[in-house]
Amino acid sequence: MQFFWLYIDDLVGKGLDTFIILKLVGLVSISMLTTAIPLALLFSSIMTFGNLGESFELVAIKSAGIPLVRFMRPLFIFAIFLAGIAFLLANNIIPVSQMRLTTLKYEIIISKPAIDLKEGVFYDKIDGYVIKLGKKEANDSVINDIVIFEKRFGLQDNMITAKSGVMRVTPDKKFLEFILYNGWRYQEKGYRATTNTEFTRLNFKEYKKVFDLKSFQMNKTVDVIYDPKMLSVRQLGKAIDSIQLMDSFFIKKTQSEIYPYLKFMFYKDSATLFKGYQPAQIKTFDAIIPKEERYNIVESVAYQFSSMQNNLASLVTIYKEQQHAETMHAIEWHRKFTLSFACIVLFLIGAPLGAIIRKGGLGAPMVSAIAFFVVFFLLNNFGEKLATSGQWSVYAGMWLSSLFLIPVGLFLTYKAMRDSQLFNQEFYYRFLQPIKVTLQKYFKK
């Protein structure tokens, strides 16, 4: 549903055949399996044990001397088996599906560029250009009110405007062609540091503009988009090790970038230079440097520190990007295990919860399953956000939901083994009735 809400406007009415749409839906469905399996296991366990409790089969089992934990053992083993299946899917199948899904989406953009170019929105995905379309016809090839900006580093503007045109991709899918009609091309030439430039305005009846799609080039056999979600546990481990090895590179890089500006670090300690001198013999800065040279020296020092600060800022930015990349790889590494382990955790909640509720069917089990799964889903998202932002460690963030729900599962199992009245309405009615009577007597007085 989330996939459809995000991409329904881009897919419907764009000339895509049914097979492509079904392929997209299938790839998205595969990526959701690791989330669907724990939910299905939670719901089915609540429903199964609820049916057994409602038909008093659990009572018969316990009266035969078989404890609830022993009765749950075969199903617990089956839950472990499903957890293993979920891990295999997360480690081997889903990375491939994510890669193919990303590839397919970009292939659609290449074959149908109108899908990504929307009316009234500035489009900057093509390197060096910003494109704005006023209106698109139903076939998505005929376009109107086109504005094309060429992105440059200076203040000079190169721009093309046209009343109408035709948009198409070349047969080799390497270029996007705009055949423009009735427009103007504005171009400025000259050295960008001066206002003495040459401005040219050219009117045209027909103009052909070609855009290079190399930034979008995808091949069905070679997937070039890189994302940690497309890696297995072994590949993620190697990637994390490679990123961590970059720390030594940053140490050497910092030395080579900073030491040239701190030349005093190449000399002896200043304390050794003045050893044996009396305090009165040590001259001050003003006494050593002539007055006419002080300004040049101070200006030179300020320039040196400014350059050093810029280099440090650049190194800090690169280092933060590296740390973020390591965090994202670690999150995906833990995700392979946390979603699989969630099968066991949610079974430990669902089985005793069904035995306590003693209601079968789709009513109470569905409500209980959704309630606990929402808690699991929110904790999982909160932990991931905290880990991504760096406020928590990756381990604490990704395992937050499991660490919170395991005690809940053990508590419910303990209550179910002792025939708890935790969800029995009659129990709470009997418990609250004396309080209600007492309050009524008090208010009557």
C-alpha positions in Angstrom: 0.0 0.0 0.0 2.9 2.4 0.8 4.4 1.6 -2.6 1.2 2.4 -4.4 0.6 5.6 -2.5 4.1 6.8 -3.4 4.2 5.7 -7.1 0.5 5.4 -8.2 0.6 8.8 -10.0 3.8 7.9 -11.8 2.6 4.4 -13.0 -1.0 4.8 -14.0 -1.7 6.1 -17.5 2.0 6.2 -18.5 1.8 3.4 -21.1 3.4 0.7 -18.9 2.2 -2.8 -19.7 0.7 -5.1 -17.1 3.7 -7.3 -16.8 6.0 -4.4 -15.7 3.4 -3.3 -13.1 3.1 -6.8 -11.8 6.8 -7.2 -11.7 7.1 -4.0 -9.6 4.5 -5.2 -7.2 6.1 -8.6 -6.9 9.5 -7.1 -6.1 8.0 -4.8 -3.5 6.1 -7.8 -2.0 9.3 -9.8 -1.7 11.0 -7.0 0.2 8.2 -7.0 2.7 8.4 -10.7 3.5 10.7 -10.3 6.5 8.1 -7.9 8.0 5.1 -10.0 7.0 6.4 -13.3 8.5 6.6 -12.1 12.1 3.2 -10.6 11.9 1.7 -13.7 10.4 3.3 -15.8 13.1 2.0 -13.6 15.8 -1.5 -13.6 14.4 -1.6 -17.4 13.7 -0.3 -18.2 17.2 -2.9 -16.1 18.9 -5.7 -17.6 16.8 -4.5 -21.2 17.2 -4.1 -21.0 21.0 -7.3 -18.9 21.3 -9.3 -21.6 19.4 -7.8 -24.3 21.7 -8.7 -22.3 24.8 -12.2 -21.5 23.6 -12.9 -25.2 22.9 -11.4 -26.2 26.3 -8.8 -28.3 24.7 -6.0 -26.5 26.6 -7.9 -27.4 29.8 -7.9 -31.1 28.7 -4.2 -31.0 27.9 -3.3 -29.5 31.3 -5.6 -31.9 33.1 -3.6 -34.7 31.4 -0.5 -33.4 33.2 1.0 -31.8 30.1 2.3 -28.2 31.0 1.7 -25.4 28.5 5.4 -25.0 27.9 5.8 -28.6 26.8 2.7 -28.2 24.5 4.3 -25.1 23.0 7.6 -26.8 22.3 6.9 -28.2 18.8 5.4 -24.9 17.7 8.4 -23.1 19.2 10.7 -25.2 17.2 8.6 -24.4 14.1 8.9 -20.7 14.9 12.7 -21.1 15.0 12.5 -22.8 11.6 10.5 -19.9 10.3 13.1 -17.5 11.8 15.8 -19.3 9.8 13.7 -19.0 6.6 13.2 -15.3 7.3 17.0 -14.9 7.7 17.7 -16.7 4.4 15.2 -14.4 2.7 16.7 -11.3 4.2 20.3 -12.4 3.5 19.9 -13.9 0.0 16.6 -13.1 -1.7 15.7 -9.6 -0.6 19.1 -7.9 -1.5 18.6 -9.2 -5.1 15.0 -8.0 -5.2 16.0 -4.6 -3.9 18.7 -4.4 -6.6 16.3 -5.4 -9.3 13.6 -3.1 -8.0 15.9 -0.1 -8.2 17.1 -1.1 -11.6 13.6 -1.5 -12.9 12.5 1.9 -11.6 15.4 3.6 -13.3 14.8 1.7 -16.5 11.2 3.0 -16.4 12.6 6.6 -16.0 14.8 6.1 -19.0 12.2 4.6 -21.3 9.5 6.9 -20.0 11.2 10.2 -19.0 7.8 11.9 -18.6 7.2 9.7 -15.5 9.9 11.7 -13.6 9.3 15.1 -15.3 6.2 16.5 -13.6 4.2 19.6 -14.5 5.3 22.8 -12.7 8.2 21.1 -10.9 11.9 21.9 -11.4 13.7 18.7 -12.3 17.4 18.6 -11.6 18.3 14.9 -11.9 20.1 15.4 -15.3 23.7 16.7 -14.6 24.2 20.3 -15.5 20.5 21.2 -16.2 17.3 22.2 -14.5 14.1 21.6 -16.5 10.6 22.9 -15.9 7.6 21.9 -17.9 4.4 23.9 -17.9 2.1 21.2 -19.2 2.3 17.7 -20.6 -0.2 16.2 -23.0 -1.8 12.8 -22.4 0.8 10.9 -24.4 3.6 12.4 -22.2 5.7 13.2 -25.4 4.2 16.5 -26.3 5.2 19.2 -23.9 4.4 22.9 -23.5 5.9 26.0 -21.9 9.4 24.6 -21.5 12.2 26.3 -19.5 15.7 24.8 -19.4 18.4 26.3 -17.2 22.1 25.4 -17.6 23.7 25.1 -14.2 27.0 26.9 -14.0 29.2 28.1 -11.1 29.2 31.7 -12.1 26.5 34.3 -12.2 26.1 34.0 -15.9 22.8 32.5 -17.1 22.2 30.2 -20.1 18.6 29.5 -20.6 16.2 28.2 -23.2 12.5 28.8 -23.3 10.0 27.4 -25.8 6.2 27.4 -26.3 6.0 23.7 -27.2 8.1 20.7 -28.0 8.4 16.9 -28.2 10.3 14.8 -25.7 11.8 11.4 -26.6 14.6 9.0 -25.8 17.1 7.8 -28.4 16.9 4.1 -29.4 20.1 3.4 -27.5 18.7 5.0 -24.4 21.8 7.1 -24.0 20.3 10.6 -24.7 17.1 12.5 -24.1 16.1 14.7 -27.0 13.9 17.8 -26.8 12.6 19.1 -30.2 11.6 22.6 -29.3 9.4 25.0 -31.3 9.0 28.8 -31.2 11.3 29.8 -28.4 14.4 31.8 -27.4 17.9 30.8 -26.3 19.8 33.2 -23.9 23.5 32.8 -23.6 26.2 34.9 -21.8 29.9 34.5 -22.6 33.0 36.0 -21.0 35.1 35.9 -17.9 32.8 35.3 -15.0 34.8 37.6 -12.6 33.8 40.7 -14.6 30.7 42.4 -15.8 32.2 42.9 -19.3 30.5 39.9 -21.0 28.8 39.2 -24.3 25.0 38.4 -24.1 23.3 36.7 -27.0 19.6 36.2 -27.5 18.6 33.8 -30.3 15.1 33.2 -31.6 14.3 29.9 -33.2 11.3 28.2 -34.8 12.8 24.7 -34.2 15.7 23.8 -31.9 17.0 20.4 -30.9 18.4 20.0 -27.4 20.1 16.7 -26.4 20.7 15.7 -22.8 23.2 13.0 -21.8 21.5 10.3 -19.6 24.8 8.7 -18.4 23.8 9.5 -14.8 20.8 7.2 -15.4 22.4 4.5 -17.5 21.4 1.1 -16.2 21.8 -2.3 -17.7 19.6 -5.2 -17.1 22.6 -7.4 -16.5 24.7 -5.0 -14.6 23.3 -3.2 -11.5 25.4 -0.2 -10.8 23.3 1.5 -8.0 24.9 0.8 -4.6 22.8 0.5 -1.5 23.6 -1.3 1.8 20.2 -3.0 1.5 21.5 -4.9 -1.6 24.3 -6.6 0.4 24.3 -9.9 2.3 25.7 -10.3 5.8 29.1 -11.4 4.6 29.3 -8.5 2.1 28.2 -6.0 4.8 30.8 -7.3 7.2 33.5 -6.8 4.5 32.2 -3.3 3.8 32.2 -2.3 7.4 35.8 -3.6 7.8 36.9 -1.6 4.8 35.2 1.6 6.1 36.9 1.1 9.5 40.3 0.7 7.9 39.8 4.3 6.6 40.6 5.6 10.0 44.3 5.2 9.4 43.9 7.0 6.1 42.3 10.0 7.9 45.2 10.1 10.4 47.7 10.3 7.5 45.6 12.7 5.6 45.2 15.0 8.6 49.0 15.0 9.1 49.7 15.9 5.5 47.0 18.6 5.4 47.7 20.2 8.8 51.4 19.9 9.5 52.5 22.2 6.7 50.6 25.0 8.5 52.1 24.2 11.9 55.8 24.4 11.1 56.8 24.7 14.8 55.7 21.1 15.3 58.8 20.1 13.3 61.1 21.7 15.8 62.1 21.0 19.3 59.8 21.7 22.2 59.9 25.5 23.0 60.8 24.7 26.6 64.1 23.2 25.5 64.9 26.2 23.3 64.8 28.6 26.2 66.5 26.3 28.7 69.0 28.2 30.8 67.6 31.6 30.0 66.4 33.9 32.7 62.8 35.3 32.4 64.2 38.8 31.9 66.4 37.6 29.0 63.4 36.2 27.0 62.1 38.8 24.6 58.5 39.4 23.8 56.9 39.2 20.4 56.8 43.0 20.0 60.4 43.2 20.9 61.6 40.6 18.4 59.5 41.7 15.4 59.9 45.2 13.9 56.9 47.3 14.1 56.6 47.7 10.3 56.6 43.9 9.8 54.0 43.0 12.4 51.0 43.6 10.2 52.3 41.4 7.4 53.2 38.6 9.9 49.8 38.8 11.6 48.0 38.7 8.2 50.1 35.8 7.1 49.3 33.9 10.3 45.6 34.6 9.9 45.8 33.3 6.3 47.6 30.1 7.5 45.0 29.5 10.2 42.1 30.2 7.7 43.5 27.6 5.3 44.0 25.1 8.1 40.5 25.6 9.2 39.1 25.0 5.7 41.1 21.9 5.4 39.9 20.6 8.8 36.3 21.4 7.8 36.7 19.4 4.6 38.2 16.5 6.5 35.4 16.6 9.1 32.8 16.5 6.4 34.3 13.5 4.7 34.8 11.8 8.1 31.2 12.3 9.1 30.1 10.9 5.7 32.3 7.8 6.4 30.8 7.4 9.9 27.3 7.7 8.5 28.1 5.1 5.8 29.5 2.7 8.5 26.3 3.3 10.6 24.0 2.5 7.7 25.9 -0.7 6.9 25.8 -1.7 10.5 22.1 -1.1 10.7 21.5 -3.3 7.6 23.7 -6.0 9.2 21.7 -6.0 12.4 18.4 -5.8 10.5 19.1 -9.2 9.0 19.0 -10.7 12.4 16.5 -8.6 14.3 13.6 -9.2 11.9 14.4 -12.9 11.9 14.6 -13.0 15.7 11.3 -11.1 15.8 9.6 -14.4 14.7 10.6 -16.0 18.0 9.8 -13.0 20.1 6.3 -12.5 18.7 5.6 -16.2 19.0 6.5 -16.0 22.7 3.9 -13.3 22.9 1.2 -14.7 20.6 1.0 -18.3 22.0 0.5 -17.5 25.7 -1.7 -14.5 24.8 -4.0 -16.7 22.8 -4.1 -19.2 25.8 -5.1 -16.3 28.1 -7.7 -14.7 25.8 -9.3 -18.0 24.9 -11.0 -16.5 21.9 -10.8 -17.9 18.4 -11.8 -16.5 15.0 -10.7 -13.2 13.6 -12.0 -10.8 16.2 -10.0 -10.7 19.4 -6.9 -12.4 17.9 -6.8 -9.8 15.1 -7.1 -6.8 17.5 -4.4 -8.2 19.9 -2.0 -9.1 17.0 -2.3 -5.6 15.5 -1.8 -4.0 18.9 1.4 -5.9 19.7 2.7 -5.6 16.1 2.2 -1.8 16.2 4.2 -1.7 19.4 6.9 -3.8 17.8 6.9 -1.7 14.6 7.1 1.6 16.4 9.9 0.5 18.7 11.8 -0.9 15.7 11.5 2.4 13.9 12.3 4.6 16.9 15.4 2.5 17.6 16.5 2.7 13.9 16.0 6.5 13.9 18.1 6.9 17.1 20.8 4.7 15.7 20.9 6.6 12.4 21.1 9.9 14.1 24.0 8.7 16.3 22.2 9.3 19.6 22.2 5.5 20.3 24.6 2.8 19.4 23.5 0.6 16.4 23.2 -2.4 18.7 20.9 -0.7 21.2 18.7 0.9 18.5 18.2 -2.1 16.3 17.6 -4.5 19.2 15.3 -2.2 21.2 12.1 -3.9 20.1 13.3 -7.3 20.9 14.8 -6.3 24.3 11.5 -4.7 25.2 9.2 -7.5 24.1 11.1 -10.5 25.4 10.2 -9.7 29.0 6.6 -9.2 27.9 6.5 -12.6 26.3 8.1 -14.3 29.3 5.5 -12.5 31.6 2.6 -13.7 29.4 4.0 -17.2 29.4 4.2 -17.2 33.1 0.6 -16.0 33.4 -0.7 -18.5 30.9 1.0 -21.4 32.8 -1.0 -20.4 35.9 -4.3 -19.8 34.2 -4.2 -16.1 34.7 -7.4 -14.0 34.5 -5.4 -11.2 32.8 -7.9 -10.7 30.0 -11.0 -12.1 31.6 -13.7 -9.4 31.8 -15.6 -11.2 34.5 -12.4 -11.2 36.7 -12.1 -7.4 36.4 -15.8 -7.0 37.0 -15.6 -9.0 40.2 -12.5 -7.1 41.2 -14.0 -3.7 40.7 -17.5 -4.4 42.0 -16.6 -3.9 45.7 -14.9 -0.6 44.8 -18.0 0.5 42.9 -20.3 -0.4 45.8 -18.1 1.5 48.3 -18.0 4.6 46.1 -21.7 4.6 45.7 -22.3 4.4 49.4 -19.8 7.2 50.0 -21.4 9.6 47.5 -24.9 8.8 48.9 -23.8 10.1 52.3 
